[in-house]
C-alpha cells in the first residue's frame, strides 16, 4: 500500500542543499519502496555562519514550526546543526521540545528532528565510541561542534575546519572535493567518519565512494537527518548508495 508523507524542513535562508540532498535520498528510496514524499519548507534568515547570526536565526525557528504545522506535515527537520551545537551542551533536546510545543499549540502536534540530535543519534546507532569530522565552519565553531559531540560521550579524534564563513559559498561546493579532503583527515582511531558535519555542505555523491575506500562507516548530517526522519515515521531506514547508516540494517 502506497502512502504519501509530507516532510517539513526548517531551513536557513541561504541554505541551498537541505532541499536538494534530503529529497534526493527520499526520491532514491521511492525507486525501491512504495512510500511517497513531498517537501515543504519554512525559512529563517542567515547569510554568514557566525555565532551572532546563528543565534538570531535559531530564535526565529519557532515561527517556522508554526508555519509548517499549518501544512500538517508528518515530521519536521531542523536543518542547521551548528546553530544548535553552538548554543551549548544538550541544546538539541531543548530545541526539539520547543519546536514540538509550538507545533502542538498551533493545532498540529508534529515530531521534530534536529540535524544536531540526529547526528549524535546516528553515531550511537552505529556503535561509535569515536569519530573524526569534516566541517565547513570557522575553527572556533568547528571546535564547538567537536566539544558538543564529546559532551554526548563520543570522542572526536580529529577534525578539519574548512573555514568558510559565507553560507552560500558552502552550499556551492563540489561534493566530490571531499574525496580528496578526507585523505588529510586522521581517522585511524575513529569508528565512524562524519564527512560533512553540516547539512549545507554538499556531500551525498561522495559518501559511498569514501566509505568503500576507507572501509568504515561514513555519515553526514543530512544522512543522519534522513535516517532519523524515516525512523520517526516508522519506515524502513534504507536508501540506496547512501552509506552504512541507510543500509536498512539499523
PASEBA-1860 file (N, C-alpha, C; in nm, 3 decimals):
! residues 250
1> XXXXXXXX> 0.084/-0.120/0.000/0.000/0.000/0.000/0.088/0.125/0.000 ~ 0.060/0.216/-0.091/0.137/0.340/-0.102/0.078/0.446/-0.011 ~ 0.166/0.510/0.066/0.123/0.623/0.148/0.213/0.741/0.117 ~ 0.157/0.859/0.115/0.235/0.979/0.089/0.256/1.056/0.218 ~ 0.381/1.092/0.245/0.418/1.164/0.366/0.463/1.305/0.330 ~ 0.430/1.400/0.417/0.474/1.539/0.400/0.594/1.562/0.491 ~ 0.706/1.601/0.431/0.829/1.627/0.504/0.846/1.778/0.518 ~ 0.845/1.827/0.642/0.866/1.969/0.667/1.012/1.997/0.695
9> XXXXXXXX> 1.061/2.110/0.644/1.201/2.145/0.664/1.213/2.290/0.711 ~ 1.281/2.306/0.825/1.311/2.439/0.878/1.451/2.474/0.830 ~ 1.462/2.573/0.744/1.583/2.592/0.663/1.641/2.733/0.677 ~ 1.772/2.747/0.698/1.834/2.880/0.691/1.810/2.940/0.552 ~ 1.791/3.071/0.547/1.754/3.135/0.420/1.857/3.115/0.311 ~ 1.984/3.101/0.348/2.091/3.085/0.249/2.124/2.938/0.222 ~ 2.049/2.846/0.281/2.076/2.704/0.259/2.016/2.660/0.126 ~ 2.101/2.601/0.041/2.055/2.553/-0.090/2.076/2.403/-0.105
17> XXXXXXXX> 2.112/2.336/0.005/2.146/2.194/-0.001/2.042/2.106/0.069 ~ 1.987/2.152/0.180/1.888/2.074/0.253/1.773/2.032/0.162 ~ 1.732/2.124/0.073/1.618/2.096/-0.014/1.656/2.023/-0.142 ~ 1.784/1.987/-0.154/1.826/1.904/-0.267/1.870/1.765/-0.219 ~ 1.960/1.759/-0.120/2.013/1.629/-0.079/1.910/1.542/-0.006 ~ 1.836/1.601/0.086/1.738/1.519/0.159/1.627/1.469/0.066 ~ 1.568/1.554/-0.019/1.473/1.499/-0.117/1.537/1.395/-0.210 ~ 1.664/1.415/-0.246/1.730/1.318/-0.333/1.733/1.180/-0.268
25> XXXXXXXX> 1.758/1.175/-0.137/1.760/1.045/-0.068/1.621/0.984/-0.060 ~ 1.522/1.065/-0.029/1.386/1.013/-0.023/1.339/0.967/-0.161 ~ 1.374/1.042/-0.265/1.332/1.002/-0.401/1.406/0.876/-0.447 ~ 1.532/0.860/-0.406/1.605/0.736/-0.438/1.536/0.618/-0.371 ~ 1.488/0.640/-0.249/1.416/0.535/-0.177/1.285/0.499/-0.248 ~ 1.222/0.598/-0.311/1.097/0.572/-0.383/1.114/0.473/-0.498 ~ 1.237/0.457/-0.544/1.263/0.363/-0.654/1.256/0.217/-0.607 ~ 1.267/0.196/-0.476/1.272/0.059/-0.425/1.166/0.031/-0.317
33> XXXXXXXX> 1.097/0.134/-0.270/0.994/0.119/-0.167/0.868/0.192/-0.213 ~ 0.750/0.153/-0.164/0.625/0.210/-0.215/0.591/0.349/-0.161 ~ 0.653/0.391/-0.049/0.617/0.519/0.013/0.654/0.637/-0.078 ~ 0.574/0.742/-0.070/0.599/0.863/-0.149/0.605/0.984/-0.056 ~ 0.679/1.088/-0.101/0.708/1.201/-0.013/0.694/1.334/-0.088 ~ 0.645/1.434/-0.016/0.650/1.572/-0.067/0.724/1.656/0.037 ~ 0.775/1.772/-0.005/0.866/1.850/0.079/0.818/1.995/0.090 ~ 0.822/2.047/0.213/0.762/2.177/0.242/0.854/2.251/0.339
41> XXXXXXXX> 0.893/2.373/0.302/0.996/2.444/0.378/0.946/2.576/0.435 ~ 1.006/2.614/0.547/0.993/2.748/0.602/1.133/2.796/0.633 ~ 1.163/2.922/0.601/1.300/2.971/0.607/1.319/3.075/0.718 ~ 1.440/3.077/0.773/1.480/3.174/0.876/1.609/3.240/0.830 ~ 1.622/3.369/0.851/1.728/3.449/0.789/1.866/3.420/0.847 ~ 1.961/3.388/0.758/2.102/3.372/0.796/2.187/3.367/0.670 ~ 2.292/3.451/0.664/2.380/3.453/0.547/2.524/3.420/0.582 ~ 2.569/3.466/0.700/2.706/3.441/0.744/2.703/3.347/0.864
49> XXXXXXXX> 2.790/3.245/0.861/2.790/3.146/0.968/2.874/3.200/1.085 ~ 2.814/3.292/1.158/2.876/3.348/1.278/2.785/3.316/1.397 ~ 2.841/3.318/1.515/2.764/3.285/1.634/2.645/3.380/1.650 ~ 2.665/3.509/1.618/2.558/3.607/1.634/2.442/3.578/1.539 ~ 2.474/3.554/1.410/2.367/3.526/1.314/2.300/3.392/1.342 ~ 2.378/3.295/1.388/2.320/3.164/1.419/2.221/3.174/1.534 ~ 2.253/3.251/1.636/2.163/3.266/1.750/2.035/3.337/1.710 ~ 2.047/3.444/1.631/1.929/3.517/1.585/1.841/3.427/1.498
57> XXXXXXXX> 1.904/3.348/1.414/1.830/3.256/1.328/1.757/3.151/1.411 ~ 1.828/3.094/1.507/1.768/2.990/1.590/1.647/3.043/1.666 ~ 1.655/3.166/1.711/1.542/3.226/1.782/1.418/3.235/1.692 ~ 1.440/3.239/1.561/1.330/3.251/1.465/1.272/3.115/1.426 ~ 1.335/3.008/1.471/1.293/2.874/1.426/1.153/2.838/1.473 ~ 1.109/2.894/1.586/0.976/2.858/1.635/0.865/2.910/1.543 ~ 0.888/3.025/1.481/0.793/3.073/1.380/0.779/2.972/1.267 ~ 0.892/2.915/1.224/0.890/2.819/1.115/0.810/2.694/1.152
65> XXXXXXXX> 0.823/2.652/1.277/0.749/2.534/1.323/0.599/2.558/1.313 ~ 0.555/2.679/1.347/0.413/2.713/1.339/0.367/2.712/1.193 ~ 0.448/2.769/1.104/0.411/2.774/0.962/0.399/2.632/0.904 ~ 0.493/2.546/0.938/0.488/2.409/0.886/0.373/2.330/0.948 ~ 0.339/2.363/1.072/0.223/2.298/1.135/0.096/2.327/1.057 ~ 0.089/2.445/0.998/-0.028/2.481/0.917/-0.042/2.390/0.795 ~ 0.069/2.334/0.748/0.067/2.243/0.633/0.043/2.099/0.673 ~ 0.028/2.075/0.805/0.004/1.940/0.857/0.109/1.840/0.807
73> XXXXXXXX> 0.235/1.879/0.821/0.342/1.788/0.781/0.349/1.672/0.881 ~ 0.409/1.560/0.838/0.418/1.441/0.922/0.540/1.441/1.011 ~ 0.645/1.513/0.971/0.766/1.527/1.051/0.833/1.657/1.008 ~ 0.904/1.721/1.101/0.981/1.841/1.068/1.129/1.814/1.092 ~ 1.212/1.865/1.003/1.357/1.857/1.019/1.418/1.995/1.029 ~ 1.492/2.019/1.138/1.559/2.148/1.159/1.698/2.136/1.097 ~ 1.725/2.221/0.998/1.839/2.200/0.909/1.963/2.281/0.938 ~ 1.994/2.309/1.063/2.121/2.376/1.088/2.186/2.319/1.212
81> XXXXXXXX> 2.282/2.232/1.191/2.350/2.162/1.300/2.426/2.258/1.390 ~ 2.503/2.348/1.332/2.590/2.433/1.413/2.511/2.537/1.492 ~ 2.394/2.576/1.443/2.312/2.669/1.520/2.271/2.608/1.652 ~ 2.246/2.478/1.653/2.212/2.407/1.776/2.336/2.386/1.861 ~ 2.441/2.330/1.801/2.558/2.291/1.879/2.634/2.409/1.936 ~ 2.621/2.526/1.875/2.692/2.644/1.926/2.621/2.705/2.047 ~ 2.503/2.654/2.081/2.427/2.710/2.193/2.446/2.634/2.323 ~ 2.538/2.538/2.322/2.572/2.472/2.447/2.529/2.327/2.454
89> XXXXXXXX> 2.590/2.251/2.544/2.567/2.107/2.554/2.419/2.070/2.568 ~ 2.379/1.969/2.491/2.245/1.914/2.502/2.134/2.002/2.447 ~ 2.168/2.111/2.378/2.065/2.205/2.335/1.968/2.144/2.235 ~ 2.009/2.039/2.163/1.918/1.979/2.063/1.789/1.929/2.129 ~ 1.799/1.883/2.252/1.680/1.834/2.321/1.585/1.950/2.355 ~ 1.642/2.061/2.400/1.560/2.180/2.431/1.495/2.234/2.304 ~ 1.572/2.243/2.196/1.520/2.293/2.069/1.406/2.206/2.019 ~ 1.426/2.077/2.021/1.323/1.984/1.975/1.194/2.002/2.056
97> XXXXXXXX> 1.208/2.010/2.187/1.091/2.025/2.274/1.017/2.157/2.245 ~ 1.093/2.264/2.225/1.031/2.394/2.199/0.955/2.393/2.066 ~ 1.016/2.336/1.963/0.953/2.334/1.831/0.829/2.245/1.830 ~ 0.838/2.132/1.898/0.721/2.043/1.905/0.607/2.110/1.983 ~ 0.643/2.184/2.087/0.542/2.255/2.166/0.471/2.361/2.082 ~ 0.549/2.435/2.002/0.488/2.538/1.918/0.397/2.478/1.812 ~ 0.437/2.365/1.754/0.353/2.298/1.655/0.222/2.251/1.719 ~ 0.234/2.196/1.839/0.115/2.149/1.910/0.022/2.266/1.943
105> XXXXXXXX> 0.080/2.377/1.987/-0.001/2.496/2.018/-0.073/2.549/1.895 ~ -0.013/2.524/1.777/-0.074/2.569/1.652/-0.179/2.470/1.600 ~ -0.202/2.364/1.676/-0.308/2.270/1.641/-0.265/2.149/1.563 ~ -0.134/2.128/1.550/-0.085/2.013/1.473/0.037/1.952/1.541 ~ 0.019/1.869/1.643/0.133/1.803/1.708/0.216/1.727/1.606 ~ 0.346/1.760/1.599/0.433/1.703/1.495/0.569/1.670/1.553 ~ 0.622/1.550/1.527/0.757/1.520/1.573/0.861/1.604/1.500 ~ 0.964/1.644/1.572/1.070/1.727/1.516/1.204/1.654/1.527
113> XXXXXXXX> 1.280/1.657/1.420/1.416/1.603/1.415/1.510/1.720/1.395 ~ 1.611/1.735/1.480/1.714/1.835/1.455/1.835/1.763/1.396 ~ 1.903/1.829/1.304/2.020/1.765/1.243/2.129/1.741/1.347 ~ 2.135/1.826/1.449/2.233/1.807/1.556/2.203/1.681/1.636 ~ 2.080/1.668/1.680/2.041/1.549/1.755/2.051/1.424/1.670 ~ 2.016/1.437/1.541/2.021/1.322/1.451/2.164/1.273/1.432 ~ 2.261/1.364/1.425/2.400/1.323/1.408/2.449/1.247/1.531 ~ 2.417/1.299/1.649/2.456/1.231/1.772/2.393/1.092/1.778
121> XXXXXXXX> 2.264/1.084/1.745/2.194/0.955/1.749/2.252/0.858/1.646 ~ 2.289/0.910/1.529/2.346/0.824/1.425/2.476/0.760/1.471 ~ 2.560/0.838/1.537/2.686/0.784/1.589/2.658/0.674/1.692 ~ 2.558/0.694/1.776/2.523/0.593/1.875/2.467/0.468/1.810 ~ 2.381/0.486/1.710/2.321/0.371/1.640/2.430/0.284/1.578 ~ 2.533/0.348/1.527/2.644/0.275/1.464/2.743/0.221/1.567 ~ 2.717/0.246/1.694/2.804/0.196/1.800/2.937/0.267/1.810 ~ 2.943/0.391/1.763/3.070/0.464/1.761/3.109/0.513/1.900
129> XXXXXXXX> 3.230/0.482/1.938/3.289/0.540/2.059/3.374/0.662/2.023 ~ 3.410/0.672/1.895/3.495/0.781/1.849/3.460/0.816/1.706 ~ 3.491/0.940/1.667/3.462/0.984/1.533/3.565/1.089/1.490 ~ 3.576/1.109/1.360/3.655/1.218/1.302/3.564/1.292/1.206 ~ 3.574/1.426/1.202/3.474/1.503/1.129/3.537/1.607/1.036 ~ 3.462/1.638/0.930/3.495/1.748/0.839/3.379/1.846/0.845 ~ 3.411/1.974/0.863/3.308/2.078/0.871/3.352/2.200/0.792 ~ 3.257/2.275/0.737/3.294/2.395/0.660/3.314/2.518/0.748
137> XXXXXXXX> 3.285/2.507/0.876/3.282/2.623/0.966/3.421/2.678/0.995 ~ 3.421/2.798/1.054/3.544/2.855/1.106/3.592/2.770/1.223 ~ 3.718/2.781/1.255/3.779/2.697/1.359/3.703/2.700/1.492 ~ 3.668/2.818/1.547/3.600/2.818/1.677/3.466/2.744/1.674 ~ 3.389/2.760/1.567/3.262/2.691/1.558/3.281/2.541/1.539 ~ 3.381/2.502/1.461/3.410/2.359/1.443/3.451/2.297/1.575 ~ 3.529/2.371/1.653/3.568/2.322/1.785/3.446/2.306/1.875 ~ 3.348/2.398/1.863/3.224/2.387/1.940/3.148/2.260/1.903
145> XXXXXXXX> 3.148/2.227/1.774/3.081/2.105/1.729/3.150/1.982/1.789 ~ 3.282/1.982/1.785/3.358/1.870/1.842/3.331/1.856/1.991 ~ 3.328/1.967/2.061/3.304/1.963/2.206/3.162/1.917/2.236 ~ 3.068/1.956/2.154/2.929/1.914/2.173/2.918/1.762/2.160 ~ 2.982/1.708/2.056/2.978/1.563/2.033/3.046/1.491/2.149 ~ 3.158/1.544/2.195/3.229/1.481/2.306/3.146/1.487/2.435 ~ 3.069/1.593/2.452/2.982/1.601/2.570/2.875/1.492/2.568 ~ 2.845/1.441/2.447/2.749/1.333/2.433/2.814/1.195/2.450
153> XXXXXXXX> 2.942/1.195/2.486/3.010/1.070/2.518/3.081/1.004/2.402 ~ 3.102/1.077/2.293/3.170/1.022/2.175/3.296/1.105/2.150 ~ 3.411/1.040/2.152/3.538/1.111/2.138/3.561/1.155/1.993 ~ 3.601/1.278/1.976/3.638/1.330/1.843/3.789/1.323/1.832 ~ 3.838/1.232/1.750/3.982/1.208/1.743/4.054/1.310/1.657 ~ 3.983/1.368/1.561/4.045/1.466/1.471/3.933/1.539/1.397 ~ 3.960/1.664/1.356/3.862/1.732/1.271/3.936/1.824/1.174 ~ 3.869/1.853/1.064/3.915/1.951/0.966/3.810/2.060/0.957
161> XXXXXXXX> 3.853/2.186/0.978/3.766/2.302/0.962/3.803/2.371/0.831 ~ 3.711/2.376/0.737/3.740/2.437/0.607/3.737/2.590/0.613 ~ 3.681/2.646/0.719/3.680/2.790/0.748/3.621/2.873/0.633 ~ 3.495/2.845/0.605/3.421/2.919/0.502/3.304/2.990/0.571 ~ 3.311/3.122/0.592/3.204/3.191/0.664/3.078/3.215/0.582 ~ 3.093/3.226/0.449/2.979/3.256/0.362/2.898/3.129/0.339 ~ 2.775/3.125/0.390/2.696/3.003/0.383/2.660/2.964/0.240 ~ 2.639/3.063/0.154/2.608/3.032/0.014/2.727/2.967/-0.055
169> XXXXXXXX> 2.847/3.012/-0.020/2.968/2.950/-0.075/2.980/2.805/-0.030 ~ 2.944/2.779/0.094/2.946/2.641/0.144/2.856/2.552/0.059 ~ 2.736/2.601/0.030/2.639/2.523/-0.046/2.675/2.506/-0.192 ~ 2.770/2.584/-0.240/2.809/2.578/-0.381/2.930/2.488/-0.406 ~ 2.981/2.424/-0.301/3.099/2.341/-0.315/3.071/2.213/-0.394 ~ 3.176/2.161/-0.457/3.169/2.033/-0.526/3.175/1.922/-0.422 ~ 3.071/1.839/-0.412/3.073/1.733/-0.310/3.189/1.636/-0.326 ~ 3.234/1.616/-0.448/3.343/1.521/-0.471/3.478/1.573/-0.424
177> XXXXXXXX> 3.486/1.702/-0.390/3.610/1.755/-0.331/3.640/1.684/-0.199 ~ 3.536/1.632/-0.134/3.555/1.564/-0.007/3.632/1.433/-0.021 ~ 3.632/1.377/-0.140/3.708/1.254/-0.165/3.856/1.277/-0.140 ~ 3.905/1.396/-0.176/4.045/1.430/-0.151/4.065/1.486/-0.010 ~ 3.971/1.567/0.038/3.986/1.627/0.170/3.996/1.521/0.278 ~ 3.920/1.414/0.265/3.921/1.310/0.369/4.057/1.243/0.381 ~ 4.138/1.252/0.277/4.273/1.193/0.282/4.361/1.267/0.384 ~ 4.327/1.392/0.414/4.403/1.469/0.512/4.346/1.456/0.653
185> XXXXXXXX> 4.237/1.383/0.666/4.174/1.364/0.797/4.231/1.238/0.862 ~ 4.284/1.253/0.981/4.336/1.136/1.053/4.218/1.065/1.121 ~ 4.172/0.960/1.057/4.059/0.884/1.112/4.103/0.746/1.160 ~ 4.233/0.730/1.183/4.286/0.599/1.220/4.226/0.546/1.349 ~ 4.189/0.634/1.442/4.132/0.591/1.569/3.981/0.615/1.576 ~ 3.921/0.653/1.465/3.778/0.683/1.462/3.698/0.561/1.415 ~ 3.588/0.536/1.483/3.500/0.427/1.442/3.414/0.465/1.322 ~ 3.378/0.593/1.315/3.291/0.645/1.209/3.346/0.778/1.163
193> XXXXXXXX> 3.339/0.805/1.033/3.380/0.934/0.979/3.256/1.016/0.944 ~ 3.252/1.140/0.993/3.146/1.234/0.955/3.202/1.319/0.840 ~ 3.160/1.287/0.720/3.218/1.350/0.601/3.174/1.495/0.587 ~ 3.055/1.526/0.638/3.008/1.665/0.640/2.922/1.685/0.763 ~ 2.976/1.760/0.860/2.900/1.792/0.981/2.819/1.919/0.958 ~ 2.751/1.923/0.843/2.676/2.042/0.804/2.581/2.004/0.692 ~ 2.451/2.032/0.710/2.356/1.996/0.604/2.365/2.089/0.483 ~ 2.441/2.197/0.494/2.458/2.288/0.380/2.573/2.245/0.290
201> XXXXXXXX> 2.672/2.175/0.343/2.787/2.137/0.259/2.755/2.010/0.181 ~ 2.747/2.018/0.047/2.711/1.902/-0.034/2.809/1.788/-0.013 ~ 2.755/1.667/-0.002/2.840/1.553/0.030/2.786/1.420/-0.020 ~ 2.658/1.415/-0.055/2.592/1.287/-0.082/2.663/1.206/-0.189 ~ 2.706/1.271/-0.296/2.769/1.199/-0.407/2.900/1.133/-0.367 ~ 2.962/1.181/-0.259/3.093/1.128/-0.219/3.085/1.019/-0.113 ~ 2.972/1.007/-0.046/2.965/0.922/0.074/2.999/0.777/0.046 ~ 2.929/0.715/-0.048/2.953/0.574/-0.074/3.095/0.550/-0.125
209> XXXXXXXX> 3.144/0.641/-0.208/3.280/0.629/-0.262/3.384/0.634/-0.149 ~ 3.368/0.728/-0.056/3.462/0.740/0.055/3.450/0.619/0.148 ~ 3.328/0.577/0.176/3.310/0.461/0.264/3.376/0.337/0.206 ~ 3.358/0.315/0.077/3.420/0.199/0.012/3.572/0.208/0.017 ~ 3.624/0.331/0.008/3.769/0.349/0.005/3.833/0.330/0.143 ~ 3.768/0.377/0.249/3.832/0.372/0.381/3.789/0.252/0.464 ~ 3.682/0.185/0.423/3.644/0.061/0.489/3.583/0.077/0.627 ~ 3.520/0.192/0.652/3.448/0.212/0.779/3.327/0.300/0.751
217> XXXXXXXX> 3.228/0.299/0.840/3.107/0.376/0.815/3.133/0.525/0.796 ~ 3.066/0.582/0.696/3.075/0.725/0.667/2.933/0.782/0.670 ~ 2.915/0.888/0.746/2.785/0.953/0.755/2.801/1.103/0.732 ~ 2.688/1.170/0.717/2.684/1.316/0.709/2.565/1.363/0.792 ~ 2.559/1.493/0.816/2.446/1.549/0.889/2.316/1.525/0.813 ~ 2.320/1.535/0.681/2.200/1.514/0.600/2.155/1.369/0.604 ~ 2.249/1.276/0.597/2.215/1.134/0.605/2.157/1.101/0.741 ~ 2.218/1.154/0.847/2.167/1.130/0.982/2.025/1.185/0.997
225> XXXXXXXX> 1.999/1.302/0.939/1.866/1.362/0.947/1.764/1.278/0.872 ~ 1.802/1.230/0.755/1.712/1.144/0.677/1.682/1.015/0.752 ~ 1.785/0.955/0.811/1.767/0.833/0.889/1.667/0.856/1.002 ~ 1.686/0.966/1.075/1.600/0.992/1.190/1.458/1.023/1.147 ~ 1.441/1.090/1.033/1.306/1.115/0.982/1.236/0.984/0.947 ~ 1.305/0.895/0.876/1.247/0.766/0.841/1.211/0.686/0.965 ~ 1.301/0.687/1.062/1.276/0.614/1.187/1.155/0.672/1.260 ~ 1.146/0.804/1.264/1.034/0.871/1.329/0.902/0.836/1.262
233> XXXXXXXX> 0.903/0.822/1.129/0.783/0.788/1.054/0.751/0.638/1.060 ~ 0.840/0.560/1.120/0.819/0.416/1.129/0.845/0.343/0.999 ~ 0.932/0.400/0.914/0.961/0.342/0.783/1.097/0.275/0.781 ~ 1.115/0.184/0.688/1.243/0.116/0.671/1.352/0.218/0.642 ~ 1.462/0.209/0.715/1.570/0.307/0.704/1.669/0.265/0.596 ~ 1.620/0.265/0.473/1.703/0.222/0.360/1.698/0.326/0.249 ~ 1.816/0.366/0.203/1.832/0.449/0.084/1.950/0.392/0.007 ~ 1.935/0.362/-0.121/2.045/0.304/-0.197/2.167/0.397/-0.204
241> XXXXXXXX> 2.285/0.338/-0.188/2.412/0.410/-0.207/2.425/0.536/-0.121 ~ 2.379/0.526/0.004/2.388/0.640/0.094/2.463/0.604/0.222 ~ 2.550/0.505/0.213/2.634/0.471/0.327/2.571/0.371/0.422 ~ 2.649/0.334/0.523/2.612/0.227/0.615/2.484/0.258/0.693 ~ 2.469/0.379/0.740/2.355/0.411/0.826/2.222/0.387/0.755 ~ 2.216/0.412/0.625/2.094/0.394/0.548/2.095/0.263/0.467 ~ 2.164/0.165/0.520/2.170/0.035/0.454/2.048/-0.050/0.485 ~ 1.964/-0.004/0.579/1.847/-0.081/0.619/1.875/-0.176/0.734
249> XX> 1.998/-0.178/0.782/2.035/-0.270/0.890/2.015/-0.208/1.028 ~ 1.980/-0.080/1.036/1.973/-0.012/1.165/1.835/0.051/1.186
END
